Amino acid sequence: MGAQGNDKYKINYILKEQINIMSNLTHEELYLIEKLKENGGKKNYKELQALCDEEFEGVKFGLKKLKEKTYIEFEDVIPGFSGEIELLQNNKIS
C-alpha cells in the first residue's frame, strides 16, 4: 500500500470517528455546538439562548446534556443566566 492508500485509510478512519461523534448527539445538541463554533467556541448563556429560541426550546437541558458528554463546560450543574458556555472538543467536531 502506497502513500495514497495510507491517506485513504486515514480519511476513512476520520470520517468514521466523525459519524460516531455525531450519532451520539441530538439535533438540539448539534445546533448548540454549531452556534458555539460560529462564535469562537464561547458564548454567554443569555446570548446563546437568544440564538436558539427560534430553533428549539430547552436550551438549558441541551447544555446540561452536552456538559455530561464533556463537549462543553460551564459553572454549576445548569448554566446561570449570565454564565459563559465554552466548547471543549472543538477540534473533534467538524
N, C-alpha and C positions, 0 to 999 in steps of 0.2 A: 504494500500500500504506500503510495507516494504522499507528498505533501498535501495534494488536493484531497486525497482520501481522509487524511487526518483532520483537515479543515471541515470536511463534510461531517465527520463523526462529532467534532466539537459543536458544530452548528446544530446537529440533531439533538445532542445532549442538552444544549442551552434551551432549545425550543421545548423539549420535554419538561425541563425544570420550570420554565415559564408557565406551561399548561398546568403543571402540578400546583404551582403557587396560585394561579388564577382560579382553578377549580375549587379551591378551599374558601373562596370569598364570594359574598353575595353581591348583587348589583349595587346595593347601597354602599357596601364597604369599598368596592372598586371605585365608585363615584367619589367617595370621600378621599381616597388615595389620590385619584386624578386631580382633584381640587388642591390638595396639599402639594402635589408635584408642580402644578401650574404656579404655585406661589412660593417656590423655592424650598419646599419641604416643611414650612412652618406657617401657621395661621392662628389667629386669635379665634377662640370658640364662637364668639358672637358673630364675627365676620364669616366664619365657615358655615355657621347655621344659616345665615342670610343667603349664601351661595347655593345652599342645598334645599332651601324652602320650597322652591317650585318643583324640584325633582322628587322629593320624598319627605315623609315625617319620621321622627325618631332618630335624629342626628346623635343624641347622647347615647342611645342604645348601640348604634353602629360604631361609635367611637369606643365605647366600652368593650365591644367585641374585638375591635382591632387592637386595643391595648392588651387584651387577653391573649391574642395571637402574636403579640410582640411586633406589630407593624408600626405602632405609634407610641408616643409617650406623652403623658401629662400628669399633673399633680392630682392626688386623691384617686378615688375609685371612679367617680364620674366627674367630668370636667366642669369647672366653675365657669360662670358667665364670661369672666374676663381672662380665663385660663388660656395658656399657649399650648397648642397642639403641635407636636413635632413628629414627622415621618422618620422612622428609624431605618427601614430597609429600602431606601430609595434606590440603591444600586441593584437590588434583586427584582425590582418591579419595572418592567418596561412599558 
